[in-house]
Amino acid sequence: MQTLQNDLLLRTARGEQTERAPVWTMRQAGRILPEYRALRAKLSGFIELVTTPHLAAEVTIQPVDRLGVDAAIIFSDILVIPEAMGLPYEMVEKVGPRFPQTIKTESDVKKMTTDGIEEKLSYVMEAISITKKELNGRVPLIGFAGAPFTLFCYMIEGKGSKTFSKPRSLLYENPKLAHQLLQKITDSTIIYLKAQIKAGADIVQVFDSWAGVLGLEQYREFSLKYTQQIVDAIDEVPTIVFGKDQHAARADFGKLNCNVVGMDWTMPIEESRKLIGNDKVLQGNLDPCVLYGSYDLIESETKKMLSSFGKGKHIANLGHGVYPDLDFHKVKHFIDTVKAWKY
Ligand SMILES: Cc1c2[nH]c(c1CCC(=O)O)Cc1[nH]c(c(CCC(=O)O)c1C)Cc1[nH]c(c(CCC(=O)O)c1C)Cc1[nH]c(c(C)c1CCC(=O)O)C2
């Protein structure tokens, strides 16, 4: 195994006391960097970039060079799992993901397969191996997957939505079918994350981006139960669980078998620490909109956040991904502020 020159993220994630909070930003690869846009413009689309390992590796490393983050996150998408299970996606320019077919019936769920996941997603594992080689130990590499419930939302709705009424209706109309699909997604995700780890991922994050559309009871039954299976299955590397907008389940996140709990900016820091408990490392949670403000504002809000979390058991991040129209200089200012902060 390669030794890392900067293993701050991994030490912090394991709960060790470190010299400062590590910092990275969700969705740091792609979106904001001019060199990403230049490369992207030469290609047929997003999917070509995701499925071409040396290009995915190049884009993964760009924010390490340009922003000085303490970790890289592999350039891919959460939707590669539905595709490998038999439900292909498209990425519509300026609109987002679309599934030409969606899951409606029992026979649709039957058609979803957990076979050959590792082979079908070998392009991701290859991108991870190339990235690890090219990073040459500069920073750790984060692997990731969507939480089963978030993928379930896309597979049934077929696209992004404010309400996700189709997947949420199915939870009431046919909970048994919902559970069958969620279990298949979970099984595929465990295989996939283990393959990412084998290929070189040093830590993995589970993104439950649509966690907030469910009430607590349903969240426990249709999401947490499956995320729990995933984190229980992974003991090779530290794990991060990010359930966006899911305030009611914060105490539950504290009991999950993961190392790190992600927080969005709507979750008050002191209150969340009390609910989640002292065992977990917390990740987050600056409002990405702070980065539209002045350099002074970015600095003062970042310092306020750091002092609220306090020293130790904190990975600095935004409360969600960087927005595409943010100026990367300002994102860098956030990162520089974290790196210079003295407790
Ligand atoms: C919900 C979700 C998706 N994908 C992802 C999530 C969970 C995180 C979150 O909540 O933001 C995760 C994701 N998607 C992408 C990454 C790459 C690594 C990173 O920098 O974090 C990661 C971690 C690349 C991408 N995924 C996508 C792009 C933009 C595509 C392009 O360049 O045209 C990138 C860089 C496309 C995508 N993919 C998805 C959407 C809704 C969209 C369209 C809008 C957008 O997010 O830009 C689904």
The ligand as a MOL file (V3000), in Angstrom:
LIG
                    3D

  0  0  0     0  0            999 V3000
M  V30 BEGIN CTAB
M  V30 COUNTS 48 52 0 0 0
M  V30 BEGIN ATOM
M  V30 1 C -28.2280 13.4810 -6.5440 0
M  V30 2 C -26.8740 13.1840 -7.1290 0
M  V30 3 C -26.5830 12.9620 -8.5190 0
M  V30 4 N -25.2260 12.7060 -8.6020 0
M  V30 5 C -24.6450 12.7830 -7.3600 0
M  V30 6 C -25.6660 13.0360 -6.4080 0
M  V30 7 C -25.4660 13.0830 -4.9160 0
M  V30 8 C -24.8490 14.3430 -4.4350 0
M  V30 9 C -25.7660 15.5220 -4.4350 0
M  V30 10 O -26.7940 15.4710 -3.7460 0
M  V30 11 O -25.4200 16.5280 -5.0710 0
M  V30 12 C -23.2350 12.5500 -6.9950 0
M  V30 13 C -22.1630 13.0320 -7.8750 0
M  V30 14 N -22.2420 13.4650 -9.1970 0
M  V30 15 C -20.9940 13.8060 -9.6320 0
M  V30 16 C -20.0670 13.5460 -8.6000 0
M  V30 17 C -18.5760 13.6770 -8.8480 0
M  V30 18 C -17.6570 13.8420 -7.7770 0
M  V30 19 C -17.7440 15.1570 -7.0520 0
M  V30 20 O -17.1550 16.1470 -7.4900 0
M  V30 21 O -18.3360 15.1930 -5.9670 0
M  V30 22 C -20.7950 13.0920 -7.4820 0
M  V30 23 C -20.3180 12.7240 -6.0980 0
M  V30 24 C -20.6530 14.3200 -10.9660 0
M  V30 25 C -21.6790 15.0160 -11.7730 0
M  V30 26 N -22.9790 14.6270 -11.9810 0
M  V30 27 C -23.5920 15.4840 -12.8370 0
M  V30 28 C -22.6640 16.4830 -13.2330 0
M  V30 29 C -22.9250 17.6150 -14.2340 0
M  V30 30 C -22.9100 17.0310 -15.6030 0
M  V30 31 C -22.1980 17.8060 -16.6610 0
M  V30 32 O -20.9890 18.0980 -16.5670 0
M  V30 33 O -22.8940 18.0570 -17.6400 0
M  V30 34 C -21.4710 16.1950 -12.5650 0
M  V30 35 C -20.1700 16.9360 -12.6860 0
M  V30 36 C -24.9930 15.3620 -13.3160 0
M  V30 37 C -26.0230 15.0440 -12.3200 0
M  V30 38 N -26.0720 13.9140 -11.5550 0
M  V30 39 C -27.1680 13.9710 -10.6890 0
M  V30 40 C -27.8380 15.1950 -10.9760 0
M  V30 41 C -29.0950 15.6750 -10.2650 0
M  V30 42 C -27.1520 15.8390 -12.0160 0
M  V30 43 C -27.5270 17.0990 -12.7760 0
M  V30 44 C -27.2090 18.3450 -12.1240 0
M  V30 45 C -25.8220 18.4400 -11.4800 0
M  V30 46 O -25.7220 17.9470 -10.3650 0
M  V30 47 O -24.8970 18.9920 -12.0550 0
M  V30 48 C -27.5160 12.9500 -9.6650 0
M  V30 END ATOM
M  V30 BEGIN BOND
M  V30 1 1 1 2
M  V30 2 2 2 3
M  V30 3 1 2 6
M  V30 4 1 3 4
M  V30 5 1 3 48
M  V30 6 1 4 5
M  V30 7 2 5 6
M  V30 8 1 5 12
M  V30 9 1 6 7
M  V30 10 1 7 8
M  V30 11 1 8 9
M  V30 12 2 9 10
M  V30 13 1 9 11
M  V30 14 1 12 13
M  V30 15 1 13 14
M  V30 16 2 13 22
M  V30 17 1 14 15
M  V30 18 2 15 16
M  V30 19 1 15 24
M  V30 20 1 16 17
M  V30 21 1 16 22
M  V30 22 1 17 18
M  V30 23 1 18 19
M  V30 24 2 19 20
M  V30 25 1 19 21
M  V30 26 1 22 23
M  V30 27 1 24 25
M  V30 28 1 25 26
M  V30 29 2 25 34
M  V30 30 1 26 27
M  V30 31 2 27 28
M  V30 32 1 27 36
M  V30 33 1 28 29
M  V30 34 1 28 34
M  V30 35 1 29 30
M  V30 36 1 30 31
M  V30 37 2 31 32
M  V30 38 1 31 33
M  V30 39 1 34 35
M  V30 40 1 36 37
M  V30 41 1 37 38
M  V30 42 2 37 42
M  V30 43 1 38 39
M  V30 44 2 39 40
M  V30 45 1 39 48
M  V30 46 1 40 41
M  V30 47 1 40 42
M  V30 48 1 42 43
M  V30 49 1 43 44
M  V30 50 1 44 45
M  V30 51 2 45 46
M  V30 52 1 45 47
M  V30 END BOND
M  V30 END CTAB
M  END
